[in-house]
Amino acid sequence: MPRVPLTSPATGNPTSSSFIHTTACHFVDNAGRTLILRGVNLSGSSKAPVGRPSYIREGFWEEAEAGSQNFIGHPLNMEDGSADVHLARLRGWGFNMLRFPVTWEALEHAGPGKYDYEFIDYIIRVLHKCKAYGFKVFMDPHQDIWSRFSGGSGAPFWTIAACGIDPRNLTATQSAIIHCEYPLAHIADPATLPAMIWTTNYGRLLSQTIFTFFFAGRDFAPHCVIDGMNIQDYLQHHFIEAFGTLADRIRDAGDLLDECVLGWDSLNEPFEGLCGWDNLSVNPTMQSSTLKKGTYPTPAQSLRLGMGQAQTVENWSFGSLGPKRDGSVTIDPKGIKIWADPSTETPDGVNERWGWKRDVSQWKLGTCVWAQHGVWDIESGYILRDDYFRYLPSTGNPAEFVEDYWKPHFVRYATRVRRAHPEAILFVQPPVFAPPPKLEEEGLLKGRCAYSAHYYDGLTLITRHWNWFNADALGLLRGHYATPLQAVKIGEGAIRRSFQEQLAMLKKDTTIIGPYPTLIGEIGTPFDMDGKRSYGWTDKGKYRGDYNRQEKALDASLNGADGSNGLNWTVWTYCTDNTHDWGDGWNMEDLSLWCADDLPDAEEQDVDSPNSNDGDPSALYDPMVAGSRAGLLNNQSKVAMVNNHAPKRQTGTETPTLGAAAASSLSLASLGSMSLPEKYQSLQRQPRLEDWTSDPYGFLTSGARAVRAFSRPWPTKIVGVPADIKFDIGKAFFKLVVRVTAEDAPPAGVLDNEDAAVDEEKGARSRATEIYVPLIHFGAEDVVRLDSPEGQTGTRQSGDEGGAVVSRGRSSAVGSRWASAVDLPASTDTDEAVVDLVAQRGLLDVTVKVSSGRWRVEGQTLRWWYDVPKAGEGTKEYTIEIKRRTGVIKPLLVARGARRRSKSWCELLCQDRGCCIM
């Protein structure tokens, strides 16, 4: 690793001890150690206002038109203490990085230029809390298929109106599929929305039109002028300034930039619209970014549908072997058009509700904007210019979306962000699976950049099943195979190798930008596999709490980031209000790593006792009854009793349900459509922050899903660079190979900072490689089972054995002078983190083998010291192996957090009527 500079390459200012460099294809701390940043997206819930998941239609359009949405409370409730519980859990899982989605709608829903400063101040409070827990954060301007009002998330309602479109007519024309109106607005049954059908909106008229406006309006829609600007400039100006305003306020908070907020992602999963489309009458024959599932109109057919004309279109199904043509379907809008009625604006183009003025001399409402540009003839339906979007009007050259349209937008956006945040790391995210363009010549990156590509196992995501075969989707898209059959991978070993190879391709893409690190901004797996088998909805509930299949799928994906790749990642997603019925609350996606419906049942209670609150199940969640400090049901919680046709379980007795939608992220309502059997059979105890001290294993597993896959060991800080990272989840065996050169010696003066640690054996300050060793896999027996005497205390030093340094030891924080960040819960009464280590019990029980050096375990962190070569000595490689001394923790103990303190024989004997012996 080349020595890090003592000044910032972006500003020339001296770097602080917390400064993170982006150099030599890695994140690097100011002590010259390679960093691996891994964590989660916090949160998918931020796509929608509080209490308004995508399946709820009541008030959907009315609140949008009023601009009255409330986003305060997503991603975390800052009033009831639950934010501390969630962040402590994430930290305990080892995560050190958060991708922080914020939508344009949340910032500017009230109208053009009207920012929700109360929401922005709330975001700053959340970021301060994240900082208190030691997280690094990068901000994500999130969108999916443009807006909630076109079936996704992102832009405010008024942006669709500004484009001359009436979104209330999108469903009738199938210009977009909207969850709360699926399949049709008058017979909506949102629970039947097919998996991932929302992504087909990229192949429908609304997204194709608005993304073309946003990125390329000046070229392809020159007549669309509003407030004296082309629609491209109008939309981009408002988007960029909204996030620039957010960046300004975060800067003004004084202590968040660089210390917590490292940088800014570019627009999430940008879409090219129609830019570069070869032939409007034909859909691509090769697999594209648009999923073939359900109706599949060509752009020409979509144009006609948008003007209310019936069309017979292809229909596709998606099975385990991929998309398959499934006949044709006739869509008849019966004359309904998506183009806004001229009466919505004055004759001279003024919109009295939103305040803009449209140039009516060029842009007339009520008719297709593409017909106004001569693309097609409405009366005959004939396409006049099939290749209208294929070429640049200015040069006649073929349009290249990333280079010609995405890149200029990115430069404009990044310039505004850097105005507020000069040291910002610019996270570069072009369209999914598209290589990035060269950017250094713009003079913008200034040595502060990372590539933030996304990666999903598409087959598992769409089929909701972990298959024995898969395909190299990225290699197929990149033309590495002559036929799709050659891309098929058979068997779990081949699948895992393929995932690692695909992620290596994305890592290689980063070199196009420069010698910067790669962070996979989204990666994950669905948890509602196989008909929600793991929720007990099939097979008479036999597999309730069994996430074995999801664990295999997620482990395969995250293993792809290990090996020689050594990638950073943020899993999608962590939703505090996820439910079994509605998943993440957005388009039936269900990828949250945690779910309140997966909390273990409360300790046995006598529901007939005077204190049982019989007849009022909600009282069992009251902090005074349950003893929770989190205030899980406070007076401010607003429960929306909306069922909206909750999904049907395949087995079991029908019971009344409570709909999910509440202001509190850990209230009764946020538990989803909670079934209420006769005696509240499935009552769940809510986690509390103090559980981390009394029962750390239970705290980390309760409500977690496939936790063994994502709470995995990895090196967080490395002296040198990682040459190979291996983790065998079935054997709880971890191996790391590091490569070290003379350049990895610490810069002068670095050992004086607080990040250095004292090597007690040498009696000197030196840097250590730090490895997160998860309690989930390596926990001591008494910590895992809570039925053994207290563990030993104190740290154990390693000794020599047979040439290699081998030792078995128990982890403990007692006597440690450095608090491991993964063992630091914060106080619920302040935003400042306080040291509260688990001092009564050693957390881990590990056997460690190192090829050289010394090590020590503190909490869930193993520190490893070894010699750095002197000048002229060449490169050295060191190896460390870690396994659990007493064998693998049985998955049964992890599933559904299902572990309780074992009761004594006396407690078992006397549990019904109190003490029978004395």
Order of alpha helices (4+ residues) and beta strands (2+ residues): beta-beta-beta-beta-alpha-alpha-beta-alpha-alpha-beta-alpha-alpha-alpha-beta-beta-alpha-beta-beta-alpha-beta-beta-alpha-alpha-beta-beta-alpha-beta-alpha-beta-alpha-beta-alpha-alpha-beta-alpha-beta-beta-alpha-alpha-alpha-beta-beta-beta-beta-beta-beta-alpha-alpha-beta-beta-beta-beta-beta-beta-alpha-alpha
